[in-house]
Amino acid sequence: MLDKFPGFLGYGGINAIHANWPMYPSGIGWKIALKTIGNFPKGTIFYEIDDIDRCKLLVNQAPNKLSDPFDSNHYHIAIWHEDLIELKDKGFIDGVIIDKSDYEFEMIRFENFKREFGDNLKLDKDGNIILYIKDDNGKLRETKYHKPEADEYEEDFVFRNCAVIANGVSLTESGIKELNNISKEINLIEELNALTQPLINIKRFDTAVRDASLLVETKIKEFHKRPDLFGQKLVELHIVEVIKNNDNINSAEIKCYRGELRTIFKFIRNDFAHNFRVLTEEQCKFILARISDTLSEFNEVIDAYFKKNNT
């Protein structure tokens, strides 16, 4: 039952992120993080809006221009601190990312929290922040946000596994090249390969991508018997039906799946449906690898959320 609750991830020995976010990381490791960023057009900048359990939630627009940066209609990604640091060390992402120890990171969060209070800030003699919360009877009760304390061994064994983003995060040219290398490791599922390989052979690369994205859309339409819907409306109908088959729980797994579908439809399907694009074979195969992953996930979702409930 835990897999149906928001924030439960169930991979890599990680139980959950203690937040009801619109998006979660789909796995652990710098390759997964790189592919997550690479799902968006070249030049996209991501801005941090939250940080919980050593994971960052980012959005692809400046948060100060959004009335609610957490709105699920925006496009979000979530990446673990350690993966951000590794991507930075490999030169695959831009945006000033500074490695910090646990203590240094917690102090930064503590100082940022203090600034939010402005003139209303109250501290005790030890520098802890004094807060007031309502108890079950509606009465205010004093509590404290304690100032972080350095571990006595901090100077001897410093693990700088916490990331601080000073600016927005975006892919470098090296990161884009590495994405192309990763895509070469992916074998297209048989149905997609049969559709696109003849087009690749005659160098109709944009048509191959267009037909591949149309295949995803057509399969969703046919499954739900809704030929009248397309684009994001079709995605949302599909996700609503998935949630219904998950006891009406919008789990972390479903949110990740929705995020992947939405980016495929917005940044690939829409673009190639309405424009002619000049692509290299390498670029074509990279996009097809993404679509293949999504199509495989669609098949898995049908098996996991629909067929099991019809047996």
SULMO-V901512 format. One record per residue. N is the residue number from 1. RES is the residue in one small letter. BURIAL is I if it has 16 or more other ideal C-beta (glycine too) atoms within 10 Angstrom, else O. D_LAST is the distance of its C-alpha to the last C-alpha in Angstrom with 2 decimals. Layout:
n->(N | N)
res->(RES | RES)
burial->(BURIAL | BURIAL)
d_last->(D_LAST | D_LAST)
This chain:
n->(1 | 2 | 3 | 4 | 5 | 6 | 7 | 8 | 9 | 10 | 11 | 12 | 13 | 14 | 15 | 16 | 17 | 18 | 19 | 20 | 21 | 22 | 23 | 24 | 25 | 26 | 27 | 28 | 29 | 30 | 31 | 32 | 33 | 34 | 35 | 36 | 37 | 38 | 39 | 40 | 41 | 42 | 43 | 44 | 45 | 46 | 47 | 48 | 49 | 50 | 51 | 52 | 53 | 54 | 55 | 56 | 57 | 58 | 59 | 60 | 61 | 62 | 63 | 64 | 65 | 66 | 67 | 68 | 69 | 70 | 71 | 72 | 73 | 74 | 75 | 76 | 77 | 78 | 79 | 80 | 81 | 82 | 83 | 84 | 85 | 86 | 87 | 88 | 89 | 90 | 91 | 92 | 93 | 94 | 95 | 96 | 97 | 98 | 99 | 100 | 101 | 102 | 103 | 104 | 105 | 106 | 107 | 108 | 109 | 110 | 111 | 112 | 113 | 114 | 115 | 116 | 117 | 118 | 119 | 120 | 121 | 122 | 123 | 124 | 125 | 126 | 127 | 128 | 129 | 130 | 131 | 132 | 133 | 134 | 135 | 136 | 137 | 138 | 139 | 140 | 141 | 142 | 143 | 144 | 145 | 146 | 147 | 148 | 149 | 150 | 151 | 152 | 153 | 154 | 155 | 156 | 157 | 158 | 159 | 160 | 161 | 162 | 163 | 164 | 165 | 166 | 167 | 168 | 169 | 170 | 171 | 172 | 173 | 174 | 175 | 176 | 177 | 178 | 179 | 180 | 181 | 182 | 183 | 184 | 185 | 186 | 187 | 188 | 189 | 190 | 191 | 192 | 193 | 194 | 195 | 196 | 197 | 198 | 199 | 200 | 201 | 202 | 203 | 204 | 205 | 206 | 207 | 208 | 209 | 210 | 211 | 212 | 213 | 214 | 215 | 216 | 217 | 218 | 219 | 220 | 221 | 222 | 223 | 224 | 225 | 226 | 227 | 228 | 229 | 230 | 231 | 232 | 233 | 234 | 235 | 236 | 237 | 238 | 239 | 240 | 241 | 242 | 243 | 244 | 245 | 246 | 247 | 248 | 249 | 250 | 251 | 252 | 253 | 254 | 255 | 256 | 257 | 258 | 259 | 260 | 261 | 262 | 263 | 264 | 265 | 266 | 267 | 268 | 269 | 270 | 271 | 272 | 273 | 274 | 275 | 276 | 277 | 278 | 279 | 280 | 281 | 282 | 283 | 284 | 285 | 286 | 287 | 288 | 289 | 290 | 291 | 292 | 293 | 294 | 295 | 296 | 297 | 298 | 299 | 300 | 301 | 302 | 303 | 304 | 305 | 306 | 307 | 308 | 309 | 310 | 311)
res->(m | l | d | k | f | p | g | f | l | g | y | g | g | i | n | a | i | h | a | n | w | p | m | y | p | s | g | i | g | w | k | i | a | l | k | t | i | g | n | f | p | k | g | t | i | f | y | e | i | d | d | i | d | r | c | k | l | l | v | n | q | a | p | n | k | l | s | d | p | f | d | s | n | h | y | h | i | a | i | w | h | e | d | l | i | e | l | k | d | k | g | f | i | d | g | v | i | i | d | k | s | d | y | e | f | e | m | i | r | f | e | n | f | k | r | e | f | g | d | n | l | k | l | d | k | d | g | n | i | i | l | y | i | k | d | d | n | g | k | l | r | e | t | k | y | h | k | p | e | a | d | e | y | e | e | d | f | v | f | r | n | c | a | v | i | a | n | g | v | s | l | t | e | s | g | i | k | e | l | n | n | i | s | k | e | i | n | l | i | e | e | l | n | a | l | t | q | p | l | i | n | i | k | r | f | d | t | a | v | r | d | a | s | l | l | v | e | t | k | i | k | e | f | h | k | r | p | d | l | f | g | q | k | l | v | e | l | h | i | v | e | v | i | k | n | n | d | n | i | n | s | a | e | i | k | c | y | r | g | e | l | r | t | i | f | k | f | i | r | n | d | f | a | h | n | f | r | v | l | t | e | e | q | c | k | f | i | l | a | r | i | s | d | t | l | s | e | f | n | e | v | i | d | a | y | f | k | k | n | n | t)
burial->(O | O | O | O | O | I | I | I | I | O | O | O | O | I | O | O | I | O | I | O | I | I | I | I | I | I | I | I | O | I | I | O | I | I | I | I | I | I | I | I | O | O | O | I | I | I | I | I | I | I | I | O | O | O | I | I | I | I | I | I | I | O | O | O | O | O | O | O | I | I | O | I | O | I | I | I | I | I | I | I | I | I | I | I | I | I | I | I | O | O | O | I | I | I | I | O | I | O | I | I | I | I | O | I | I | I | I | O | O | I | O | O | O | O | O | O | O | O | O | O | O | O | O | O | O | O | O | O | I | O | O | O | O | O | O | O | O | O | O | O | O | O | O | O | O | O | I | I | O | O | O | O | O | O | O | O | O | O | O | O | O | I | I | I | I | O | O | I | I | I | I | I | O | O | I | I | O | I | I | O | O | I | I | O | O | I | O | I | O | O | O | I | O | O | I | I | O | O | I | I | O | O | O | I | I | I | I | I | I | I | I | I | I | O | I | I | I | O | O | I | I | O | O | O | O | O | O | O | I | I | O | O | O | I | I | I | O | I | I | O | I | I | I | O | I | I | O | O | O | I | I | I | I | I | I | I | I | I | I | I | I | I | I | I | I | I | I | I | I | O | I | I | O | O | O | O | O | O | I | O | O | O | I | I | I | I | I | I | I | I | I | I | I | I | I | O | I | I | O | O | I | I | O | O | I | O | O | O | O | O | O)
d_last->(19.38 | 22.49 | 20.76 | 20.12 | 23.84 | 26.42 | 28.43 | 26.22 | 26.34 | 25.42 | 27.39 | 30.84 | 31.24 | 31.30 | 29.56 | 30.11 | 32.57 | 33.89 | 33.68 | 31.41 | 32.25 | 30.97 | 30.53 | 30.34 | 31.27 | 28.46 | 30.08 | 33.40 | 36.23 | 38.77 | 36.94 | 33.91 | 36.43 | 38.38 | 35.40 | 34.53 | 38.06 | 38.08 | 35.24 | 38.00 | 41.06 | 44.12 | 46.40 | 43.81 | 45.07 | 42.85 | 44.25 | 43.35 | 42.26 | 40.94 | 41.03 | 39.04 | 38.35 | 40.24 | 38.04 | 39.31 | 37.71 | 39.47 | 39.58 | 41.01 | 43.65 | 46.60 | 45.36 | 48.65 | 47.95 | 44.59 | 44.41 | 41.26 | 40.56 | 37.23 | 35.85 | 32.48 | 33.86 | 36.21 | 35.41 | 35.20 | 34.96 | 34.99 | 36.80 | 37.86 | 41.62 | 41.96 | 40.32 | 42.68 | 45.62 | 44.67 | 44.25 | 47.65 | 49.27 | 48.05 | 49.49 | 46.22 | 46.42 | 49.26 | 49.88 | 51.95 | 49.70 | 51.68 | 50.67 | 51.28 | 51.08 | 48.99 | 52.18 | 53.41 | 50.08 | 49.89 | 53.50 | 52.75 | 49.96 | 52.33 | 55.12 | 52.90 | 51.75 | 55.42 | 56.32 | 53.75 | 55.75 | 59.04 | 61.83 | 59.49 | 58.93 | 59.97 | 60.39 | 61.54 | 64.34 | 61.99 | 60.53 | 57.19 | 55.78 | 56.02 | 53.13 | 52.48 | 49.19 | 48.56 | 47.66 | 45.64 | 48.81 | 49.35 | 52.32 | 52.97 | 52.78 | 54.21 | 52.13 | 52.82 | 51.44 | 53.22 | 55.00 | 53.44 | 55.51 | 56.05 | 55.12 | 58.33 | 57.20 | 56.20 | 59.20 | 58.74 | 55.02 | 53.90 | 50.38 | 50.15 | 46.38 | 46.32 | 46.55 | 48.62 | 48.29 | 51.64 | 50.68 | 47.64 | 45.65 | 45.41 | 45.04 | 48.20 | 48.96 | 48.34 | 44.88 | 44.10 | 45.36 | 43.23 | 40.12 | 41.05 | 41.42 | 38.00 | 36.40 | 37.95 | 35.82 | 32.57 | 31.30 | 29.67 | 26.21 | 26.73 | 25.83 | 28.22 | 30.88 | 30.99 | 31.52 | 34.14 | 36.14 | 38.12 | 39.10 | 40.15 | 42.22 | 44.24 | 44.44 | 42.52 | 41.12 | 40.64 | 38.84 | 36.47 | 35.55 | 35.37 | 33.02 | 30.82 | 30.43 | 29.85 | 27.00 | 25.19 | 25.94 | 24.93 | 21.48 | 20.84 | 22.36 | 20.39 | 16.99 | 17.98 | 20.10 | 23.16 | 26.05 | 28.49 | 27.77 | 29.05 | 30.31 | 29.84 | 28.54 | 25.60 | 25.03 | 25.17 | 22.73 | 20.22 | 20.87 | 20.65 | 17.12 | 16.24 | 18.01 | 16.23 | 12.90 | 14.96 | 16.09 | 18.95 | 20.44 | 22.28 | 22.29 | 24.84 | 22.37 | 21.44 | 25.18 | 26.07 | 23.61 | 25.04 | 28.52 | 28.03 | 26.72 | 29.58 | 32.22 | 31.03 | 31.22 | 34.49 | 36.50 | 35.34 | 33.66 | 36.24 | 39.16 | 38.61 | 37.59 | 40.95 | 43.31 | 44.60 | 44.53 | 46.64 | 44.69 | 45.52 | 43.17 | 42.61 | 41.65 | 39.32 | 37.49 | 37.24 | 35.53 | 33.23 | 32.22 | 31.19 | 29.20 | 27.52 | 26.48 | 25.05 | 23.19 | 21.67 | 20.68 | 19.09 | 16.88 | 16.02 | 15.35 | 12.88 | 10.95 | 11.53 | 11.25 | 9.15 | 6.51 | 5.58 | 5.65 | 3.78 | 0.00)
